[in-house]
Amino acid sequence: AGDIFTGTFISDEFTGEPAIQAMNRIGYTAGTIGNHEFDYSQAVLRTRLRQARFPLLSANLVTPIAEIQKYKIVKVKGIRFGIIGLTTGEVVTTTHPKNLGGISVIDIVRAVELVLPEVRRKSDFIILTAHLTAAEEKRVAAAFPGIRLIIGGHVHDALGPFSLGQTIVAKTGNAGRFVGRVDVDFDDRSVTHIEAKLIPVKNVPPAA
C-alpha cells in the first residue's frame, strides 16, 4: 500500500530496484503509489514500473507517467476482485516539488466516484489499496460504505485490523515486521464474512 522506496540503505543506494526485485519474487498482484515513490525522480520511477511484474496504482494522481494505472481487476476462484489505488493528498507536501512536475492530485473521494462505476461493472468485490492518512481513510470509508476492505499504508504504526462502519481497514506498519492476512468468505458472489489479522515476521527461515 505504498512507500516501497526510501528509508533503507539498500533502497537508497540502488534507487528502489532491490525492493522491486523482491516484490517480483514474492509475487505481488498490485501495489500502490505512495509519496516516497517519487523520491528518486519520475524517470527512475518509470524505470522501476517497467521492471515490476505487477502494476502500481493510483486513481487520484493525474500524471504523465502512463505506467501508473488507476485500478486492476483480478479473478481468483471465480470471484472478480477490483483493486483501486489511492495516494494521500500529502504527497504535495512530503515530496520535493522538483519530482512532481506535471503531476496533480485530485480529491480522493472524487477520484473514487469517477472510477467506481467502471470497476463495479467488472468486479464482484472491491478493495482499496490506500496510501492515506487516518483522516483520509475515514472520509473514504464514510463516502463508500459498500467498499468493505481497505488495505492501508502511510501510517508506520502496525495497527491491528479495525472497522470504519462496515469497512475493514488492515495495515501492517513498516519495515516488513508484519504480514497482513485477510480472509474473505463468499456464498456464490456475496460476502458472508471478512476477517483480518497481523502475523509477526519472526524466526522465519529464508527460502532456498
C-alpha positions as CSV (number, residue, x, y, z in Angstrom):
1,A,0.0,0.0,0.0
2,G,2.7,2.5,-1.0
3,D,6.2,3.7,0.0
4,I,8.1,0.9,-1.5
5,F,11.1,3.1,-1.8
6,T,13.2,5.2,0.6
7,G,14.4,4.6,4.2
8,T,16.8,1.7,3.9
9,F,20.4,1.8,2.8
10,I,19.9,-0.8,0.1
11,S,16.9,1.0,-1.4
12,D,18.5,4.4,-1.4
13,E,21.8,3.1,-2.8
14,F,20.2,1.3,-5.7
15,T,17.2,3.7,-6.1
16,G,14.5,1.2,-5.2
17,E,15.5,-1.6,-7.6
18,P,16.1,-4.3,-4.9
19,A,12.6,-3.7,-3.5
20,I,11.0,-4.2,-6.9
21,Q,13.1,-7.4,-7.4
22,A,11.9,-8.7,-4.0
23,M,8.3,-7.9,-4.7
24,N,8.6,-9.7,-8.1
25,R,9.9,-12.8,-6.4
26,I,7.2,-12.7,-3.8
27,G,4.5,-12.4,-6.5
28,Y,2.6,-9.3,-5.7
29,T,-0.6,-8.8,-7.7
30,A,-0.6,-5.0,-7.3
31,G,0.9,-2.1,-5.3
32,T,0.1,1.5,-4.6
33,I,1.9,4.7,-5.4
34,G,2.9,6.3,-2.1
35,N,4.5,9.7,-1.6
36,H,8.0,8.2,-1.5
37,E,7.7,6.6,-4.9
38,F,8.7,9.9,-6.4
39,D,11.9,10.4,-4.3
40,Y,14.3,9.2,-6.9
41,S,12.7,11.2,-9.7
42,Q,10.0,10.4,-12.2
43,A,12.5,8.9,-14.6
44,V,13.6,6.4,-12.0
45,L,10.0,5.6,-11.1
46,R,9.2,4.9,-14.7
47,T,12.1,2.5,-14.9
48,R,11.0,0.7,-11.8
49,L,7.4,0.5,-13.0
50,R,8.7,-1.2,-16.2
51,Q,10.8,-3.6,-14.1
52,A,7.8,-4.6,-11.9
53,R,5.8,-7.6,-12.9
54,F,2.8,-6.0,-11.2
55,P,1.2,-2.6,-11.5
56,L,1.4,0.3,-9.1
57,L,-2.0,2.0,-8.8
58,S,-3.3,5.4,-8.0
59,A,-6.8,6.7,-9.1
60,N,-6.3,10.2,-7.8
61,L,-3.0,11.1,-9.4
62,V,-3.1,13.0,-12.7
63,T,0.3,12.2,-14.1
64,P,2.2,11.9,-17.4
65,I,3.5,8.5,-16.2
66,A,1.4,6.2,-18.3
67,E,2.6,3.1,-16.3
68,I,0.6,4.2,-13.3
69,Q,-2.8,2.6,-13.5
70,K,-6.0,3.6,-11.7
71,Y,-7.1,0.1,-10.9
72,K,-6.6,-3.6,-11.6
73,I,-9.1,-6.5,-12.0
74,V,-8.1,-10.0,-11.0
75,K,-10.1,-13.2,-10.9
76,V,-9.5,-15.7,-8.1
77,K,-11.6,-18.9,-7.6
78,G,-14.3,-17.4,-9.8
79,I,-14.5,-14.1,-7.9
80,R,-13.6,-10.9,-9.7
81,F,-11.7,-8.5,-7.4
82,G,-11.4,-4.8,-8.3
83,I,-8.3,-3.2,-6.8
84,I,-8.3,0.6,-6.7
85,G,-5.2,2.5,-5.6
86,L,-5.3,5.9,-3.8
87,T,-2.4,8.2,-2.8
88,T,-2.5,10.7,0.1
89,G,-3.0,14.3,-0.7
90,E,0.0,14.9,1.5
91,V,2.2,13.8,-1.5
92,V,2.4,17.5,-2.5
93,T,4.0,18.5,0.8
94,T,6.0,15.3,1.6
95,T,7.7,15.0,-1.8
96,H,10.2,17.5,-3.2
97,P,8.4,19.8,-5.8
98,K,11.1,19.1,-8.4
99,N,9.9,15.5,-8.5
100,L,6.3,16.3,-9.0
101,G,6.4,18.3,-12.3
102,G,3.3,17.7,-14.4
103,I,1.6,15.8,-11.6
104,S,-1.6,16.9,-9.8
105,V,-3.7,15.3,-7.1
106,I,-7.5,15.2,-7.2
107,D,-9.7,14.7,-4.1
108,I,-9.7,11.1,-3.0
109,V,-13.5,10.8,-2.8
110,R,-14.0,12.4,-6.2
111,A,-11.4,10.1,-7.7
112,V,-13.2,7.0,-6.4
113,E,-16.5,8.4,-7.6
114,L,-15.1,8.7,-11.1
115,V,-13.6,5.2,-11.3
116,L,-16.1,3.3,-9.3
117,P,-18.9,2.7,-11.9
118,E,-16.3,1.2,-14.3
119,V,-14.8,-1.0,-11.6
120,R,-18.2,-2.2,-10.3
121,R,-19.2,-3.4,-13.8
122,K,-16.1,-5.5,-14.0
123,S,-15.8,-6.9,-10.4
124,D,-17.7,-8.7,-7.6
125,F,-15.7,-7.3,-4.7
126,I,-13.7,-4.1,-4.4
127,I,-10.6,-3.5,-2.4
128,L,-8.9,-0.1,-1.9
129,T,-5.2,-0.2,-1.6
130,A,-4.8,3.2,0.1
131,H,-1.7,5.1,1.0
132,L,-3.7,7.6,3.1
133,T,-3.8,9.4,6.4
134,A,-6.2,8.2,9.1
135,A,-8.5,11.1,8.4
136,E,-8.5,10.3,4.6
137,E,-9.3,6.7,5.3
138,K,-12.3,7.8,7.4
139,R,-13.5,10.0,4.6
140,V,-13.3,7.3,2.0
141,A,-15.0,4.7,4.3
142,A,-17.8,7.1,5.1
143,A,-18.3,8.0,1.5
144,F,-18.3,4.4,0.1
145,P,-19.8,2.0,2.8
146,G,-20.2,-0.6,0.0
147,I,-16.4,-1.0,-0.2
148,R,-15.8,-3.5,2.5
149,L,-12.0,-3.7,2.6
150,I,-9.2,-1.1,2.7
151,I,-5.5,-2.2,2.7
152,G,-3.8,0.8,4.3
153,G,-0.4,2.3,4.2
154,H,1.4,5.6,5.0
155,V,0.9,5.3,8.8
156,H,4.0,3.5,10.1
157,D,2.4,2.0,13.2
158,A,1.4,-1.6,12.9
159,L,-2.2,-1.5,13.8
160,G,-4.4,-4.5,14.3
161,P,-7.4,-4.6,11.8
162,F,-10.2,-2.2,12.8
163,S,-13.6,-1.2,11.4
164,L,-14.9,2.0,10.0
165,G,-18.6,1.3,9.7
166,Q,-18.8,-2.0,7.8
167,T,-15.4,-1.5,6.2
168,I,-12.4,-3.4,7.5
169,V,-9.1,-1.5,7.5
170,A,-6.0,-3.7,7.5
171,K,-2.4,-2.3,7.6
172,T,0.9,-3.8,8.6
173,G,3.1,-0.9,9.6
174,N,6.6,-0.6,8.0
175,A,9.9,-2.4,7.5
176,G,8.4,-5.8,6.9
177,R,7.8,-6.5,10.6
178,F,4.4,-8.0,9.9
179,V,2.4,-9.7,7.2
180,G,-1.3,-9.0,6.9
181,R,-3.8,-11.7,6.2
182,V,-7.4,-11.1,5.2
183,D,-9.8,-13.9,4.7
184,V,-13.0,-13.1,2.7
185,D,-15.7,-15.7,2.6
186,F,-18.3,-15.8,-0.2
187,D,-21.6,-17.5,-0.7
188,D,-21.8,-17.5,-4.5
189,R,-20.6,-13.9,-5.1
190,S,-22.0,-12.4,-1.9
191,V,-19.6,-11.7,1.0
192,T,-20.6,-13.6,4.2
193,H,-17.6,-12.8,6.4
194,I,-14.3,-10.8,6.5
195,E,-11.6,-11.5,9.0
196,A,-8.1,-9.9,9.2
197,K,-5.0,-10.4,11.3
198,L,-1.4,-9.4,11.7
199,I,1.3,-12.1,11.6
200,P,4.6,-11.1,13.1
201,V,7.6,-11.9,10.9
202,K,9.9,-13.7,13.4
203,N,12.1,-16.7,13.3
204,V,11.2,-17.3,9.6
205,P,14.0,-19.2,7.8
206,P,14.9,-17.7,4.4
207,A,13.6,-19.6,1.3
208,A,16.3,-21.6,-0.5
